[in-house]
Amino acid sequence: MSVKYVAITVLFMLFVSSVFAGVEFDGTDDVVTIPYSSSCEVDNDTALTICCWVYVDGQDSGADTIVMTEAVAEGDGNENVRLYITDGSTSSTYKFNCSILDADGNSVVVTESGEHSDGDGWHHVCMVLRSSDNYLRLFVDGVETGTPGLVSNGIGTNFDSGENWRIGSGEAT
């Protein structure tokens, strides 16, 4: 069996001035779409790693997407791969989460066990799916957190529909 690796590293550099233009990911309507490529297809023989540097200065209520694939029926809440932020225990705290759909269309979710406060600095966040054991894992600042989620029946062919990757996009609907 051959194993292929898909690694997506998202580095946001924001220059806001009259000289430089950039995208300000303010959690409302900003999104960068990476067009579908067969080289980024994910299947049961793929090890998937998505890493981002994230700074949160104010978490809206709900779930804010960092990176995801567009689901076949966009916005139906069943994005195949998703790294996102949810509310913490207070209005000024938040948690990182990741999810993936298994071959039966069930969502496997890993939620960070700790919380962060708005404006507490940059965080390096990674979601990892190892094809060797089919566990979805979440790492924040280099430390594994939350309970790994077993993708017991694999991811099947959920990723064969030609989805684009999206960076940003604010609230998932």
C-alpha positions as CSV (number, residue, x, y, z in Angstrom):
1,M,0.0,0.0,0.0
2,S,1.4,3.4,-0.9
3,V,0.7,6.3,1.4
4,K,0.6,9.9,0.0
5,Y,0.8,13.0,2.2
6,V,-1.1,16.2,1.8
7,A,0.2,19.0,3.9
8,I,-1.3,22.5,3.8
9,T,0.4,25.2,5.7
10,V,-1.5,28.5,5.9
11,L,0.5,31.6,6.7
12,F,-1.4,34.8,7.0
13,M,0.6,38.0,6.5
14,L,-1.4,41.1,6.7
15,F,-0.2,44.4,5.4
16,V,-2.7,47.2,5.8
17,S,-1.5,50.5,4.3
18,S,-2.0,52.4,1.1
19,V,1.1,50.7,-0.3
20,F,0.4,47.1,0.4
21,A,-3.0,45.3,-0.1
22,G,-4.0,42.2,1.7
23,V,-6.9,40.3,3.1
24,E,-8.0,41.1,6.6
25,F,-9.6,38.1,8.1
26,D,-12.1,39.8,10.3
27,G,-14.5,36.9,10.8
28,T,-17.3,38.2,8.6
29,D,-16.9,37.8,4.9
30,D,-13.3,37.3,4.0
31,V,-12.3,34.2,2.2
32,V,-9.5,32.9,0.0
33,T,-10.5,30.0,-2.3
34,I,-7.9,27.5,-3.4
35,P,-9.3,25.8,-6.5
36,Y,-9.7,22.0,-6.6
37,S,-6.6,20.1,-7.7
38,S,-6.4,16.3,-8.0
39,S,-3.0,16.5,-6.1
40,C,-4.9,17.6,-3.0
41,E,-7.4,14.7,-3.0
42,V,-7.7,13.0,0.4
43,D,-8.5,9.3,0.7
44,N,-7.9,6.4,3.1
45,D,-4.3,6.2,2.2
46,T,-3.6,9.9,2.8
47,A,-2.0,11.5,5.8
48,L,-3.5,14.9,6.2
49,T,-1.9,17.8,8.1
50,I,-3.3,21.4,8.2
51,C,-1.4,24.0,10.2
52,C,-2.2,27.7,10.7
53,W,-0.9,30.6,12.8
54,V,-4.0,32.2,14.3
55,Y,-4.6,35.4,16.3
56,V,-8.1,35.9,17.7
57,D,-8.9,39.4,19.0
58,G,-12.6,38.9,19.4
59,Q,-14.6,35.8,18.9
60,D,-18.2,36.1,17.6
61,S,-20.7,33.7,19.0
62,G,-21.0,30.5,17.0
63,A,-18.3,28.9,15.0
64,D,-15.7,30.8,12.9
65,T,-14.0,28.8,10.1
66,I,-10.2,29.0,9.7
67,V,-9.8,26.4,6.9
68,M,-12.3,24.0,5.3
69,T,-13.1,22.2,2.1
70,E,-16.3,23.2,0.5
71,A,-19.0,20.6,0.9
72,V,-20.9,19.3,-2.1
73,A,-23.9,21.2,-0.9
74,E,-22.0,24.3,0.3
75,G,-23.2,25.6,3.7
76,D,-25.0,22.5,4.7
77,G,-22.9,22.1,7.8
78,N,-21.2,19.0,6.5
79,E,-17.8,20.4,5.3
80,N,-15.5,17.4,4.7
81,V,-12.5,18.9,6.5
82,R,-12.7,21.8,8.9
83,L,-10.5,23.7,11.3
84,Y,-12.4,26.2,13.3
85,I,-13.0,28.3,16.5
86,T,-15.9,28.0,18.9
87,D,-17.0,29.9,22.0
88,G,-15.4,29.1,25.3
89,S,-17.1,29.2,28.7
90,T,-17.3,33.0,28.7
91,S,-17.9,35.7,26.1
92,S,-14.2,36.5,25.9
93,T,-12.8,32.9,25.6
94,Y,-12.6,30.5,22.7
95,K,-11.5,27.0,21.8
96,F,-10.0,25.5,18.6
97,N,-11.7,22.5,17.0
98,C,-11.3,20.3,14.0
99,S,-13.6,17.9,12.2
100,I,-13.7,15.4,9.3
101,L,-16.4,13.3,7.7
102,D,-16.0,9.6,7.8
103,A,-17.1,7.2,4.9
104,D,-20.6,7.1,6.3
105,G,-21.0,10.9,6.4
106,N,-20.6,11.1,10.2
107,S,-18.7,14.0,11.6
108,V,-15.7,13.2,13.8
109,V,-14.9,16.2,15.9
110,V,-11.9,17.0,18.2
111,T,-12.3,19.9,20.6
112,E,-9.5,21.6,22.5
113,S,-9.5,20.7,26.2
114,G,-8.3,24.2,27.3
115,E,-9.5,27.7,26.5
116,H,-7.9,30.9,25.3
117,S,-8.7,34.6,26.0
118,D,-9.4,37.1,23.2
119,G,-6.2,38.9,22.3
120,D,-3.8,36.5,24.1
121,G,-1.4,36.2,21.2
122,W,-0.7,34.0,18.2
123,H,-1.3,30.3,18.3
124,H,0.0,27.6,16.1
125,V,-2.9,25.2,15.4
126,C,-2.6,21.9,13.5
127,M,-5.1,19.1,12.7
128,V,-3.6,15.8,11.8
129,L,-5.1,12.6,10.3
130,R,-2.6,9.8,10.2
131,S,-3.6,7.1,7.7
132,S,-1.7,4.5,9.9
133,D,-4.2,4.6,12.7
134,N,-7.1,6.7,11.4
135,Y,-7.2,9.1,14.4
136,L,-7.9,12.8,14.0
137,R,-5.8,14.8,16.3
138,L,-5.6,18.5,17.3
139,F,-2.4,20.3,18.3
140,V,-2.3,23.8,19.7
141,D,1.1,25.5,20.2
142,G,2.9,22.1,19.7
143,V,0.9,20.2,22.3
144,E,-1.8,17.6,21.5
145,T,-5.1,18.6,23.1
146,G,-8.6,17.2,23.3
147,T,-9.5,13.6,22.8
148,P,-8.4,12.1,19.5
149,G,-11.3,11.1,17.3
150,L,-11.3,7.7,15.7
151,V,-12.4,7.7,12.1
152,S,-13.3,4.1,12.4
153,N,-14.4,3.3,8.9
154,G,-12.1,5.6,7.1
155,I,-12.9,8.7,5.1
156,G,-14.0,6.7,2.0
157,T,-14.7,8.7,-1.1
158,N,-16.0,11.8,0.6
159,F,-13.3,13.9,-1.0
160,D,-13.7,12.8,-4.6
161,S,-16.2,15.4,-5.5
162,G,-13.8,18.1,-6.5
163,E,-14.1,20.5,-3.5
164,N,-12.2,23.7,-3.3
165,W,-10.3,24.6,-0.1
166,R,-11.4,27.8,1.7
167,I,-9.3,29.9,4.0
168,G,-11.4,32.1,6.2
169,S,-15.1,32.6,5.5
170,G,-16.4,33.7,8.9
171,E,-19.4,32.0,10.3
172,A,-20.3,28.6,8.9
173,T,-24.0,28.5,8.0
